[in-house]
Amino acid sequence: MPIEIKELQIRAAVGNNAGNSTPQNSSPPDMNQMKQELIKEVTEEVLRMIQLKLER
């Protein structure tokens, strides 16, 4: 597995945990929202990588 993808997964996991640690958010996290946020983050990362390749 490429390092960037592993790093992105770790960042996404850390981000979700940080977002869910607030007292009013004590119920289980909304899986659909977490999936959407992860998809958005991965998509942005992929677009950045494509952009870098195009600029070379």
Buried (B, 14 or more C-beta within 10 A) or exposed (E): EEEEEEEBBEEBEEBBEEEBEEEEEEEEEEEEEBEEBBEEBBEEBEEEEEEEEEEE
